[in-house]
């Protein structure tokens, strides 16, 4: 559908339900999305802007599926220490994936979630 060269320039990620993410069902995506620049001229109904607020972002090497449990534990520890709780679903953004390297150890992923004070 897309050539590797064209598709690697469009960042495609997925969203995991926050309740599923923190209760062991982190491998189920509720939606996939792509990040486009302003020149893409998408209809407003197809555009999503994250709400303003407090966010936690964590980047890590390796595949999401192999690192998820370790990353979830780190996020929970950080939220507990800072008296935070998740508000939003979990955005997973592959920054370096199979479009850019064949070595899964070189993958880089980022997780973003909105939080609030308890």
Residue pairs with C-beta under 8 A, 6 or more apart in sequence:
2 10
4 99
7 99
8 99
8 100
10 34
10 35
10 36
11 34
11 35
11 93
11 94
11 95
12 32
12 33
12 34
12 35
12 94
13 32
13 33
13 34
13 35
13 91
13 92
13 93
13 94
14 29
14 30
14 31
14 32
14 33
14 92
15 29
15 30
15 31
15 32
15 33
15 89
15 90
15 91
15 92
16 26
16 28
16 29
16 30
16 89
16 90
16 92
17 25
17 28
17 30
17 89
17 90
18 86
18 87
18 88
18 89
18 90
18 113
20 26
20 28
21 72
21 86
21 89
21 90
22 72
22 76
22 86
26 68
26 69
26 72
26 90
27 65
27 68
30 89
33 48
35 93
36 42
50 88
50 91
50 112
50 114
51 88
51 114
53 87
53 114
53 115
53 116
54 84
54 114
54 115
54 116
54 117
55 112
55 113
55 114
55 115
56 75
56 78
56 79
56 84
56 112
56 113
56 115
57 110
57 111
57 112
58 71
58 74
58 75
58 110
58 111
59 95
59 108
59 109
59 110
59 111
60 67
60 71
60 108
60 109
60 110
60 111
61 67
61 105
61 106
61 107
61 108
62 104
62 105
62 107
62 109
63 104
63 107
63 109
64 92
64 94
64 109
66 104
67 109
71 111
75 111
75 113
78 84
79 85
79 86
79 115
83 117
83 118
84 115
84 116
84 117
84 118
85 115
85 116
85 118
86 113
86 114
86 115
87 113
87 114
87 115
87 116
88 113
88 114
89 113
90 111
90 112
90 113
91 111
91 112
91 113
92 109
92 110
92 111
93 109
93 110
93 111
93 112
94 107
94 108
94 109
95 108
95 109
95 110
96 106
96 107
96 108
97 107
97 109
98 107
101 107
